[in-house]
Amino acid sequence: MEHHHRYGDVSVKTGGDHVATVELHRPPNNHFDLDLIASLADAYEAIDRDGDCRAIVLCAEGKHFCAGADFGGRRDGVTAGQRHLYEEAVRLFEARTPVVAAVQGAAIGGGLGLAMAADFRVASPKARFSANFARLGFHHGFGLTVTLPAAVGQQHALELLYTGRRVTGEEALRIGLCDRLAVATDLRAEAYALAAEIAGSAPLAVRSIRETMRGDLAERVRAALVRERAEQERLNQTEDFREGVRATAERREARFTGR
């Protein structure tokens, strides 16, 4: 029997096969803020507590998986009182159930960070991955310091971070940025099949193996986020950041001055 739960703009659907489908509902771009990441972490923690689900499919409603934080919009979406978005993000890495992300369209900036927080990524050929931070004039975040080299190796990670270029689904598969490719119409089914495959293994064994393999990932991400956040806040004050955001909004090449 299916069960449905809601955590803010995040829905959770569970059936009888030990797989939970967790979906973001902010179409078409699924831009995130502190509330959305906190809701997602709440959903993951509830699934951990429930104990019946052995794998999660993370997907997003609409055209794009996640286009990151919205710099054209409110800047108050990153902090609320004493809480910072990245403190909520660490909770995603602390969750104990394996996650398969289904990536259609864009996984850009922080959206790439969110995709990389998952254990696996299934992408469509139309997916576009980009660590576009340097193109905007600031520093990458969401723990990509740790997760990106682990998936694609140090050299690919450096190139993607320095250039901010877009990577297609096919190239993502080739360099290890995603794990499987599926046409858009089959994307969720393919992600679900991988999650079901994981759920078919002994759950105590999977959890134990995952703790061995991911180990202190959450702590390493937490440490990386301290540096990432400090550098983001420093570079956010620069003329180049203002120019980068403006150029992106105006769809033109930025004229950076190094100030």
N, C-alpha and C positions, 0 to 999 in steps of 0.2 A: 504494500500500500504506500502511495506517495505521501510525503509530508512536505509542507511549504513553510518556511520561516522568512522573516524580513528583518534586516538590520539596516536602518536608514535606507540608502539607495542600493543596498546589496541584498539579493535574494538567495535563499538556499533551498534546493529541492533534493530530497532523498527518496530512494525507492527501496526495493528489497535486495539490491545486489551489492550493498556495501560501498557504493560510489555516491558522493555528494556533488551536485552541480551548483557552483557558486557563481552568480552573475552580477556584474556591475551594470547599473541602470542610469547612465548619464549620456545617452546618445546625442549626437553622432560621434563625439570625440572622447567621451568618458574622461574628461579632465578631472584630476583629483585635487582634493584639499585635505586638510587634517581630518575632517568628518568622515570622508569616504574611506580613507586608510584605516581609521579607527573602527569603522563599521565592518570592514573586511577582516580586521584582526579579531573583532568580536565574533564574527561568523566562524573563523578558523578555530578559535578557542572553544566555542560551543560544540563544534564537530569533534574536537579532541575529547571533550568531556563526555559526549554522548557515547563514544566507544564503538558504535555500530559501523561507522563509516571508516573504510580502510584506505581510501584515496579520494582526492578532490579534483574535479575539473573546474578550472577558473576560466570564465569566458566573459564577454562584454557585449551588451546590446548595441546594435547599430553598425555603422560603417567601419569604425576603428576600435582596436583593442584598448589603447590608451595613448592619448597625445600628451601625457605628462601634466605638469601643473600649468595653470592658465595665467601667463604673465600679462596678457592683455586685460585681464579682469582684476578681481580683488586681490590685494596682497595680504589681506588678513587671514587668508585660508591656510597659512603655514603655521601660525601660532594661535593658541587660545589659552589665555591666562599663562600658567607656567608650562603648559604642554607645547611641544613642538612636533610637527609632522613626522620627523625622523624618529622620535621616541615611539610613535605608533608603528612606524615602519619596522622597527626592530622586533616588535611582537609577531610580525609575519614570519620572520626567520626563526623565532622561538617555537612556533607551532609545530606539532609533532606528526601531522598527517601528510603524506606525500601529495604534491600538487602538480598537475599537468595543465599548463596554460594553453588555451586555444587562441592563436593570434591571427586575426584577420585585419587587413588594413595596417594602420600605423601603430608601432610601439616605439614612441619617440621620447627622448629625454628621460624624465622620471618614469614614463610609461615603459621604457626599456628596462629601467631598474626594477619595476614591478614584475615584468615578465621574467627577469633573471632571478627573482626571489623564488620562483617556482622550481621544482626539481627538474621538470622537462617542459619543452615547448614544442607544440605542433603548430605549424604555420601554413598558410596558403601561399601559393606563388605570388599573389598580389600583396602579401604582407610587405611592410617596409620598416626596417629597424634602423634607428639612428641615435647615436649618442651626440646630440647636436649642441651640447653645452658651449663648446669653444666658439661655435658659430654665433651664439648669442652673447658671447663675451663674459661667460662666467664658468664656474667649476662644476664638474659632474657631481652627482649625489646618489642617494638611495642605495648606498653600499656597492656601487658599480666598481669601486676600487678593488673589492674582493671578488665579486661574482663574475665580472667580465673576463679577467685573465683565466679564471678557473674553467670557463667554458671554451674560450677561443685561443688561449695562450697569450703570453705577454706581448708578442709582436703585433698580432691582430688587434689586441686591446689598445695598444699605443696608437696604432694607425686610426682606429675608429674614434678614439677620444681626441686626437690631435686634429683630425680633418672634419669630424662631425658628419661624414658622408652617409648617404642612405644605402642600405644593403637590402637587396631583394630576397624573397623567400628562398630562391634557389641558391644564392650565394650563402645565405644564413645557414642552410643545411650543410653546405660544403665546408664552411669554417667552424661549424659546431655551435653556432648561435641558436639554431633550433635543431631538434632531434628527428622530426619526421615532417614530411610535406604532404599536404592533402588539398585537393581542389576545394574551393570555398564551400560548395554545397555539401561536401563530406567532412568538413573541418571538425565540427563538434563530434561527429560520430567517430572519427579517427582518434581524437583526444580522449573520448569516452572509452574507446576500445583499449587504449594504452592504460588508462586508469583502472579499467576492469581487470586487465592483465595483472597489474600490481595488486589489486584487491583479491586476486585469486591465490596469491601467495599467503603463507601463514602470517597473520598480522603481528604477532609478538616478534617474529623473526625479522619482518620488514622494519618494524620500529627500531629494533636493536641494531640492524645493519645500517639504517639511516643515521642513527646516533653515532655509530662508528665513523661512517663516511663523511657526514656533515660536521660531526664533532663540535668544535667550538665556533662554528660558522657565525652564530648569532653574536658571540662576543667579539669576533674579528670584525664583523659588520658594525657593531656598536662603536668600536675603536675607530674604524675608518670614517664613520659618520661624524665624529667629533671634528676631524680634520676637514672633511668635505663641507660641513656646515659652516665652519669658521671661514673657509676660503670663499664659499658662496656669499656669505655676508660681507666679506671684504670687497670682493669683486663687484657685488651689486651696487656699490657706491661709485663705480668708475664711469667715465664718459663712454668708454667702449661698450659697457653693458647697455646703457641707454640707447646707443647707436645700434647695437645688435638687435634689440627688441624692436626698435623702430623700423630697421631695414627688413626684418622678418615680416612685420605687419604690412609693410609697403611692398613686399615681394621684390626686393632689389638686393644687389650686392652691398654688404656693409662696408663703410669706409672707416676702418679702425686706425686709431692714432697712437695706441699704447699709453693712453691716459685714463 
